Amino acid sequence: MHQPGGVKICVECERRHQEALDSLAAGTFVGECSECGLNGDELRARGRCGPRGEMAVHYEGGKYRIMCLACDRGYVPKRKELYTSDTEFGRSIAN
């Protein structure tokens, strides 16, 4: 899929980005975890999100990704370069 500025993105990543935007606008997670692929009902049933269905949101390469908290715990340490140490979160993962 071609994006403005000549950027290319796969259809699956664009779909996940749109799900993230829809979830952020609605205030409720809709869609699937971008890592494990489970939907909201499955994630809640397995305890992979917060008690009220909270998910982690990441901004990567101009797109939003939403993932369950279980996948987030493994993802963040591998992608430290995405976060600046000038934030509380960035300083917390720098150690």
Secondary structure, 3 states (H helix, E strand, C coil): CECHHHCECCHHHHHHHHHHHHHHHHCCCCCECCCCCCEHHHHHHCCCCCCCCCCEEEEECCEEEEECHHHHHHHHHHCHHHCCCCCHHHHHHHC
